[in-house]
Amino acid sequence: MKDRVIITQGQYVASAVKQDQYPEADLPEIVFIGRSNVGKSSLINSLTRVNNLARVSSQPGKTQTINFFEVGVKIAEVEERKAFYLVDLPGYGYAKTGKEKRKIWSKFIEEYLLNSPRLTFVCQLIDSRHEPMASDVEMFNWLVDNGIPVLIIATKVDKIGKNERAKNIAAIKRKLGIKEISVLPYSSLKNEGRSDLLDVIGDSLLE
């Protein structure tokens, strides 16, 4: 079956640590955030189908700036093509990053999340193999408390069996304290969950 939402292009636009470095085009922004090594870069590359759009690294904490990628999409039911910024934020909760550096990071990340007028929603990635860690819960609560719409994506689902997946997704909901929250399972390796995530993005661009 053909995808309803098709990505037509994806390109790197800018890296920023302050407001005057954000790109100027007035495009909606969809943000990706997660713990270091949660599979964020792999998911971005799988979603856009642009190899190495986001740099995949075995060394956690590699992304140290807010990275903006311009992504073009074709949505089946509309004539006009759409575009948005996919925004890749530095990973949180990586122990080897010095405390000072983490403070600087969290300041510019917070500034961006609270002040960007174009922010549409945040995709928070959580590793499906483990229960959410304290930093995951903290980030989720912070987003909710600040009225920022958040979609939880459970990554690396190809690495666990079906029963374990259901159990772990239930544990994610329980730990975040919201039983009725929907969690989107995603495998970058198998592109599972890709069309579901594209549908959510497409709907948000049509609102």
Disulfide bonds with the S-S distance in Angstrom:
none
